[in-house]
């Protein structure tokens, strides 16, 4: 080193090492740790934590790219990560994305190093990363299953349908598919399912970001067509605001009418269900919950989905008290 650290002022040390892009070697950290000046020791603690976070992030990225690297080394160049968004909402389509990165992609040091499960990112970060993914990927495709298809074949099958459409939408068929938690029927190339893959695998995480941002944009469009429901804010999920809007206005064409909760919100459950629900909502202590539990067990007038809903509400009430 041109200068001895001990000869530099604290201000000089901060200028040299405290910048967000400055790298600090273990040798420098060791010297800062031994410096007797209190300000230098404080700087050491800051830099040590920053370098630990940086190493952890590099290790995370290294682990996320492990499977792609294995495939690339075997000569499999076109590896697609696939994920979907929109299983839980009461409204809107389910959207899937397929993303293929160039073989040998190394995101460290660029915008792509922030790629992670879309659920761990805020809206602004997702939008920025979606643009970086589209720029850095070799191919990106989106598949959509409509509300009508969700109601006809169920949400699980509709999610698989959207995934297959995403894979089929790629300009060149992938040689291998990495998918979150399942295998896609009708896709001929080899597949590897990863449980919680959007948080473990780089290409799947990238696909989760593309699917989420694309679906969010579709929900903003639906908000313009059906402004009474607040789709732009909650994206169709089961928020209190959304539920109240359905009770007040009824469902619109964007709603998934096959979901049991929609029947409940639209007043299609039995009168006995709503009576029991109102009584449960008024219970404020454990004694009342035990009494309600007995009433629910003795009730023989409820349909299966009504009983299931009340049992779920009862479990949440127990957690609350």
C-alpha positions in Angstrom: 0.0 0.0 0.0 1.3 3.5 -0.9 0.2 4.9 2.5 0.4 3.3 5.9 -3.2 3.2 7.3 -1.9 4.5 10.6 -0.6 7.7 8.8 -4.0 8.5 7.3 -6.6 10.6 9.2 -10.0 9.2 10.0 -11.5 11.4 7.3 -9.1 10.1 4.7 -9.9 6.5 5.7 -13.6 7.2 5.3 -13.1 8.7 1.9 -11.0 5.8 0.8 -13.1 2.9 2.1 -16.6 4.0 3.1 -17.9 4.5 -0.4 -20.6 1.9 -1.4 -18.5 0.5 -4.2 -15.2 0.4 -2.3 -13.8 -3.1 -1.6 -12.0 -3.8 1.7 -9.7 -6.7 1.9 -9.3 -8.9 5.0 -5.8 -7.5 5.4 -7.1 -3.9 5.6 -9.9 -4.9 8.0 -7.3 -6.5 10.2 -5.2 -3.3 10.3 -8.2 -1.2 11.0 -9.2 -3.4 13.8 -5.8 -3.0 15.5 -5.7 0.8 15.1 -6.0 2.4 18.6 -8.1 5.4 17.4 -11.8 5.1 18.4 -13.0 6.6 15.2 -11.0 4.0 13.2 -12.4 1.2 15.2 -16.0 2.5 14.6 -15.2 2.6 10.9 -13.9 -1.0 11.1 -17.2 -2.2 12.6 -19.1 -0.5 9.8 -16.8 -1.9 7.1 -16.8 -5.4 8.6 -20.6 -5.6 8.6 -20.7 -4.3 5.0 -18.2 -6.9 3.8 -20.0 -9.6 5.6 -23.2 -8.7 3.8 -21.4 -8.5 0.5 -19.9 -12.0 1.0 -23.3 -13.4 2.0 -24.8 -11.9 -1.1 -22.1 -13.3 -3.3 -22.6 -16.7 -1.7 -26.4 -16.4 -2.3 -25.9 -15.7 -6.0 -23.3 -18.5 -6.3 -25.8 -21.0 -4.8 -28.7 -19.8 -7.0 -26.7 -20.3 -10.2 -25.4 -23.7 -9.2 -27.8 -25.8 -11.3 -27.5 -23.6 -14.4 -23.7 -23.9 -14.2 -23.9 -27.6 -14.0 -26.1 -27.8 -17.1 -24.0 -25.3 -19.1 -20.9 -27.3 -18.4 -22.6 -30.4 -19.9 -23.3 -28.5 -23.1 -27.0 -27.7 -22.3 -27.0 -24.0 -23.3 -30.7 -23.0 -23.3 -31.9 -23.4 -19.7 -35.3 -21.9 -19.0 -36.5 -20.9 -15.5 -40.3 -20.9 -15.2 -42.5 -19.5 -12.5 -46.1 -18.1 -12.1 -47.8 -15.3 -10.2 -51.4 -14.9 -9.2 -52.6 -18.2 -7.6 -54.0 -16.6 -4.5 -56.0 -13.6 -5.7 -59.8 -13.5 -6.1 -59.5 -11.7 -9.4 -57.5 -11.5 -12.6 -55.6 -14.0 -14.6 -52.7 -16.2 -13.5 -49.5 -15.3 -15.3 -46.3 -17.3 -15.9 -42.9 -16.4 -17.3 -40.0 -18.3 -18.8 -36.6 -16.8 -18.8 -33.4 -18.1 -20.5 -30.1 -16.5 -19.7 -27.0 -16.7 -22.0 -24.8 -19.6 -21.0 -22.1 -18.5 -18.6 -24.1 -15.5 -17.2 -22.5 -14.2 -14.0 -24.6 -11.5 -12.4 -22.2 -10.3 -9.8 -21.3 -6.7 -10.2 -24.3 -5.8 -12.4 -28.0 -5.0 -12.0 -28.8 -8.7 -12.1 -27.0 -9.4 -8.8 -30.2 -8.2 -7.0 -32.4 -11.0 -8.5 -34.3 -12.8 -5.8 -37.8 -14.2 -5.2 -40.2 -11.5 -6.3 -42.0 -11.8 -2.9 -38.9 -10.5 -1.2 -38.7 -7.4 -3.3 -40.7 -4.2 -3.2 -42.5 -2.9 -6.3 -39.8 -0.5 -7.3 -37.1 -3.1 -7.1 -39.2 -5.6 -9.1 -39.8 -3.0 -11.9 -36.0 -2.2 -12.1 -35.1 -5.8 -12.1 -37.7 -6.8 -14.7 -36.1 -4.3 -17.1 -32.6 -5.6 -16.3 -33.7 -9.2 -16.8 -35.3 -8.4 -20.2 -32.1 -6.7 -21.2 -29.7 -9.4 -20.0 -31.7 -12.5 -20.9 -31.3 -14.4 -24.1 -35.1 -14.9 -24.2 -38.2 -14.0 -22.2 -41.8 -15.2 -22.7 -45.0 -14.8 -20.8 -48.0 -17.1 -20.6 -51.5 -16.2 -19.3 -54.4 -18.3 -18.2 -57.7 -16.3 -18.1 -60.3 -16.1 -15.4 -62.6 -18.2 -17.5 -60.0 -20.9 -17.7 -59.3 -20.7 -14.0 -63.0 -21.2 -13.2 -63.3 -24.1 -15.7 -60.2 -26.2 -14.9 -59.2 -24.8 -11.4 -56.3 -22.6 -10.4 -53.7 -25.3 -10.1 -54.3 -26.6 -13.6 -54.6 -23.0 -14.9 -51.1 -22.2 -13.4 -49.6 -25.2 -15.2 -51.4 -24.1 -18.5 -49.9 -20.6 -18.1 -46.4 -22.1 -17.5 -46.7 -24.3 -20.6 -47.7 -21.3 -22.7 -44.7 -19.4 -21.4 -42.3 -22.2 -22.4 -44.0 -22.5 -25.8 -43.7 -18.7 -26.3 -39.9 -18.7 -26.2 -38.5 -17.9 -29.6 -36.3 -21.0 -29.5 -37.3 -24.1 -27.4 -35.2 -24.6 -24.3 -33.2 -27.7 -23.8 -33.9 -27.9 -20.1 -36.6 -26.4 -17.8 -36.2 -25.4 -14.2 -39.6 -24.9 -12.6 -40.9 -23.8 -9.2 -42.3 -26.8 -7.2 -43.9 -28.8 -10.0 -43.5 -30.3 -13.4 -45.3 -28.9 -16.4 -47.4 -31.4 -18.4 -47.1 -31.2 -22.2 -43.5 -30.0 -22.1 -41.2 -32.5 -23.8 -37.8 -31.3 -22.7 -36.2 -32.5 -19.3 -37.5 -30.6 -16.2 -36.3 -30.2 -12.7 -38.8 -29.0 -10.1 -37.4 -27.0 -7.1 -39.4 -26.6 -3.9 -39.5 -22.8 -3.3 -37.4 -22.5 -6.4 -38.1 -18.8 -6.8 -35.9 -18.2 -3.7 -33.3 -20.9 -4.5 -32.6 -20.7 -8.3 -31.5 -17.7 -10.3 -33.5 -18.4 -13.5 -36.7 -19.3 -11.6 -36.3 -16.1 -9.5 -36.0 -14.0 -12.6 -39.1 -15.7 -14.0 -41.0 -14.9 -10.8 -40.1 -11.2 -11.2 -41.2 -11.1 -14.9 -44.5 -12.9 -14.1 -45.3 -10.7 -11.1 -44.6 -7.4 -12.8 -46.5 -8.4 -15.9 -49.5 -9.5 -13.9 -49.4 -6.3 -11.8 -49.6 -4.3 -15.0 -52.6 -6.3 -16.1 -54.3 -5.6 -12.8 -53.7 -1.9 -13.3 -55.5 -2.2 -16.6 -58.4 -4.0 -15.0 -58.6 -1.3 -12.4 -59.3 1.2 -15.2 -62.1 -1.1 -16.5 -63.6 -1.8 -13.0 -62.6 1.1 -10.8 -64.9 0.2 -7.9 -62.7 -2.7 -6.7 -59.2 -1.1 -6.2 -57.4 -3.7 -8.3 -54.4 -1.3 -8.9 -53.8 -1.2 -5.1 -54.3 -4.8 -4.0 -53.8 -6.6 -7.4 -56.9 -8.8 -6.7 -55.7 -10.3 -3.4 -58.1 -10.9 -0.5 -57.7 -7.6 1.3 -60.4 -6.2 3.6 -60.9 -3.4 1.1 -61.4 -5.9 -1.8 -63.8 -8.1 0.2 -65.9 -5.1 1.2 -66.0 -3.9 -2.5 -67.3 -7.4 -3.5 -70.0 -7.3 -0.8 -71.1 -3.8 -1.9 -70.9 -4.1 -5.7 -71.0 -7.9 -6.3 -68.5 -9.6 -8.6 -67.3 -8.2 -11.9 -66.1 -10.2 -14.9 -62.6 -10.2 -13.6 -63.5 -12.2 -10.5 -62.9 -15.9 -10.1 -66.4 -17.2 -9.3 -65.2 -20.7 -8.7 -63.4 -19.7 -5.4 -65.6 -20.6 -2.4 -64.8 -17.3 -0.7 -66.5 -15.5 -3.6 -69.7 -17.4 -2.9 -69.4 -16.4 0.8 -68.8 -12.7 -0.1 -71.6 -12.7 -2.5 -74.1 -14.0 0.1 -74.5 -17.4 -1.4 -73.8 -19.4 1.7 -76.6 -20.6 4.0 -78.2 -18.3 6.5 -77.0 -20.6 9.3 -73.4 -20.0 8.1 -73.7 -16.2 8.3 -75.4 -16.5 11.7 -72.5 -18.6 13.1 -69.9 -16.3 11.5 -71.5 -13.2 13.2 -71.5 -15.0 16.5 -67.9 -16.0 16.2 -66.8 -12.5 15.2 -68.3 -11.3 18.5 -66.4 -13.7 20.7 -63.6 -12.0 22.6 -62.3 -14.7 25.1 -61.2 -18.3 25.3 -64.3 -19.3 27.2 -66.5 -18.0 24.4 -64.4 -19.8 21.8 -64.7 -23.1 23.6 -68.5 -22.7 23.7 -68.5 -21.8 20.0 -66.4 -24.8 19.2 -69.0 -27.0 20.8 -71.8 -25.4 18.8 -69.9 -25.8 15.5 -69.2 -29.5 16.2 -72.9 -30.1 17.0 -74.2 -28.2 13.9 -75.3 -30.5 11.1 -76.8 -27.9 8.8 -73.6 -26.6 7.1 -72.2 -27.5 3.7 -68.6 -28.8 3.7 -67.1 -25.6 2.4 -69.1 -23.6 5.0 -67.8 -25.7 7.9 -64.3 -25.6 6.6 -64.4 -21.8 6.4 -65.8 -21.5 10.0 -63.1 -23.8 11.3 -60.4 -21.7 9.7 -61.9 -18.6 11.2 -62.0 -20.4 14.6 -58.3 -21.3 14.4 -57.4 -17.7 13.6 -59.6 -16.5 16.6 -57.7 -18.9 18.9 -54.4 -17.4 17.7 -55.8 -13.9 18.3 -56.9 -14.5 21.9 
